[in-house]
Amino acid sequence: MTTSHNQRFVLQKIQPALLGLMDGSVSTLAPLFATAGLTGRPIDAFYVGLAASVGAAISMGLAEALSDDGVVSGRGTPLARGVITGVATVLGGMLHTLPFLIPDLQTALTLAYGVVLLELLVIAYIRWHYMRSPLGQTIFQVIVGGAVVFGVGVWLGQLGARP
């Protein structure tokens, strides 16, 4: 593979997928965990996570597709980038949403926490491997960013659930 082929692959495939995966994984955390805390019902959290994931996927897919035509930037066709970003966004949001199909809230939460951690580590790995970000720095950035959003969701869920 030539360097230009690698660069094109990263620009046209990896970068849109990483963008979607990061957005789906992080942007759905707060509503998902706030709902779990507010209602105490895993199925409610599941539907909020589903709605947030699908809504974010549509939004991110359109935003990526409409951001540029790919001619000047070399980022590929808008449709391909939009589809890649949208699919990665829904995947990132749904992975930690699926545990809420388990009827026991504590089990669902425990499993979802583990999935979130794995998602963030995969994002850090992709950034390190393809974007050549320093591994320690990228793990720190991704974990801290995810932890802040996760913490806000848990905090708001507990705050709203108070009598």
Contacts in CASP RR format, 6 or more apart in sequence:
PFRMAT RR
TARGET T0000
AUTHOR 0000-0000-0000
METHOD contacts of the structure
MODEL  1
MTTSHNQRFVLQKIQPALLGLMDGSVSTLAPLFATAGLTGRPIDAFYVGL
AASVGAAISMGLAEALSDDGVVSGRGTPLARGVITGVATVLGGMLHTLPF
LIPDLQTALTLAYGVVLLELLVIAYIRWHYMRSPLGQTIFQVIVGGAVVF
GVGVWLGQLGARP
8 74 0 8 1.000
8 76 0 8 1.000
10 130 0 8 1.000
10 131 0 8 1.000
11 73 0 8 1.000
11 74 0 8 1.000
11 75 0 8 1.000
11 76 0 8 1.000
12 74 0 8 1.000
12 75 0 8 1.000
12 76 0 8 1.000
12 80 0 8 1.000
12 81 0 8 1.000
13 84 0 8 1.000
14 126 0 8 1.000
14 130 0 8 1.000
14 131 0 8 1.000
15 75 0 8 1.000
15 131 0 8 1.000
16 64 0 8 1.000
16 75 0 8 1.000
16 81 0 8 1.000
16 82 0 8 1.000
16 84 0 8 1.000
16 85 0 8 1.000
16 88 0 8 1.000
17 84 0 8 1.000
17 85 0 8 1.000
17 87 0 8 1.000
17 88 0 8 1.000
17 126 0 8 1.000
18 88 0 8 1.000
18 123 0 8 1.000
18 126 0 8 1.000
18 127 0 8 1.000
18 130 0 8 1.000
18 131 0 8 1.000
19 60 0 8 1.000
19 64 0 8 1.000
19 85 0 8 1.000
19 88 0 8 1.000
20 60 0 8 1.000
20 64 0 8 1.000
20 85 0 8 1.000
20 86 0 8 1.000
20 88 0 8 1.000
20 89 0 8 1.000
20 92 0 8 1.000
21 88 0 8 1.000
21 89 0 8 1.000
21 91 0 8 1.000
21 92 0 8 1.000
21 119 0 8 1.000
21 122 0 8 1.000
21 123 0 8 1.000
21 126 0 8 1.000
22 123 0 8 1.000
22 142 0 8 1.000
23 56 0 8 1.000
23 60 0 8 1.000
23 89 0 8 1.000
24 53 0 8 1.000
24 56 0 8 1.000
24 57 0 8 1.000
24 60 0 8 1.000
24 88 0 8 1.000
24 89 0 8 1.000
24 90 0 8 1.000
24 91 0 8 1.000
24 92 0 8 1.000
24 93 0 8 1.000
25 92 0 8 1.000
25 93 0 8 1.000
25 95 0 8 1.000
25 96 0 8 1.000
25 116 0 8 1.000
25 119 0 8 1.000
25 120 0 8 1.000
25 123 0 8 1.000
25 146 0 8 1.000
26 145 0 8 1.000
26 146 0 8 1.000
26 149 0 8 1.000
27 52 0 8 1.000
27 56 0 8 1.000
27 93 0 8 1.000
27 149 0 8 1.000
28 49 0 8 1.000
28 52 0 8 1.000
28 53 0 8 1.000
28 56 0 8 1.000
28 92 0 8 1.000
28 93 0 8 1.000
28 96 0 8 1.000
28 97 0 8 1.000
29 96 0 8 1.000
29 116 0 8 1.000
29 146 0 8 1.000
29 149 0 8 1.000
29 150 0 8 1.000
29 153 0 8 1.000
30 149 0 8 1.000
30 150 0 8 1.000
30 151 0 8 1.000
30 152 0 8 1.000
30 153 0 8 1.000
30 156 0 8 1.000
31 48 0 8 1.000
31 49 0 8 1.000
31 52 0 8 1.000
31 153 0 8 1.000
32 45 0 8 1.000
32 48 0 8 1.000
32 49 0 8 1.000
32 52 0 8 1.000
32 96 0 8 1.000
32 97 0 8 1.000
32 100 0 8 1.000
32 112 0 8 1.000
32 153 0 8 1.000
33 45 0 8 1.000
33 109 0 8 1.000
33 112 0 8 1.000
33 150 0 8 1.000
33 151 0 8 1.000
33 153 0 8 1.000
33 154 0 8 1.000
33 157 0 8 1.000
34 153 0 8 1.000
34 154 0 8 1.000
34 156 0 8 1.000
34 157 0 8 1.000
35 44 0 8 1.000
35 45 0 8 1.000
35 48 0 8 1.000
35 49 0 8 1.000
35 157 0 8 1.000
36 42 0 8 1.000
36 44 0 8 1.000
36 45 0 8 1.000
36 100 0 8 1.000
36 105 0 8 1.000
36 108 0 8 1.000
36 109 0 8 1.000
36 157 0 8 1.000
37 45 0 8 1.000
37 154 0 8 1.000
37 157 0 8 1.000
37 158 0 8 1.000
37 161 0 8 1.000
38 157 0 8 1.000
38 160 0 8 1.000
38 161 0 8 1.000
39 45 0 8 1.000
40 105 0 8 1.000
40 161 0 8 1.000
41 105 0 8 1.000
42 99 0 8 1.000
42 100 0 8 1.000
42 101 0 8 1.000
42 102 0 8 1.000
42 103 0 8 1.000
42 104 0 8 1.000
42 105 0 8 1.000
42 108 0 8 1.000
43 100 0 8 1.000
43 101 0 8 1.000
43 103 0 8 1.000
45 97 0 8 1.000
45 100 0 8 1.000
45 108 0 8 1.000
46 97 0 8 1.000
46 98 0 8 1.000
46 100 0 8 1.000
46 101 0 8 1.000
49 93 0 8 1.000
49 94 0 8 1.000
49 97 0 8 1.000
49 100 0 8 1.000
50 94 0 8 1.000
50 97 0 8 1.000
52 93 0 8 1.000
53 89 0 8 1.000
53 90 0 8 1.000
53 92 0 8 1.000
53 93 0 8 1.000
53 94 0 8 1.000
53 97 0 8 1.000
54 90 0 8 1.000
56 89 0 8 1.000
56 90 0 8 1.000
56 93 0 8 1.000
57 86 0 8 1.000
57 87 0 8 1.000
57 89 0 8 1.000
57 90 0 8 1.000
58 86 0 8 1.000
60 82 0 8 1.000
60 85 0 8 1.000
60 86 0 8 1.000
60 89 0 8 1.000
61 81 0 8 1.000
61 82 0 8 1.000
61 83 0 8 1.000
61 85 0 8 1.000
61 86 0 8 1.000
61 89 0 8 1.000
62 82 0 8 1.000
63 85 0 8 1.000
64 78 0 8 1.000
64 81 0 8 1.000
64 82 0 8 1.000
64 84 0 8 1.000
64 85 0 8 1.000
64 86 0 8 1.000
65 78 0 8 1.000
65 79 0 8 1.000
65 81 0 8 1.000
65 82 0 8 1.000
65 83 0 8 1.000
65 85 0 8 1.000
66 78 0 8 1.000
67 78 0 8 1.000
68 75 0 8 1.000
68 78 0 8 1.000
69 78 0 8 1.000
70 76 0 8 1.000
70 77 0 8 1.000
70 78 0 8 1.000
70 81 0 8 1.000
75 81 0 8 1.000
92 119 0 8 1.000
95 115 0 8 1.000
95 119 0 8 1.000
96 112 0 8 1.000
96 114 0 8 1.000
96 115 0 8 1.000
96 116 0 8 1.000
96 119 0 8 1.000
97 112 0 8 1.000
98 115 0 8 1.000
99 107 0 8 1.000
99 108 0 8 1.000
99 109 0 8 1.000
99 111 0 8 1.000
99 112 0 8 1.000
99 115 0 8 1.000
100 108 0 8 1.000
100 112 0 8 1.000
101 108 0 8 1.000
102 108 0 8 1.000
102 111 0 8 1.000
116 146 0 8 1.000
116 150 0 8 1.000
120 142 0 8 1.000
120 143 0 8 1.000
120 146 0 8 1.000
121 139 0 8 1.000
121 142 0 8 1.000
123 142 0 8 1.000
124 135 0 8 1.000
124 138 0 8 1.000
124 139 0 8 1.000
124 141 0 8 1.000
124 142 0 8 1.000
124 143 0 8 1.000
127 133 0 8 1.000
127 138 0 8 1.000
127 142 0 8 1.000
128 134 0 8 1.000
128 135 0 8 1.000
128 138 0 8 1.000
128 139 0 8 1.000
131 138 0 8 1.000
END
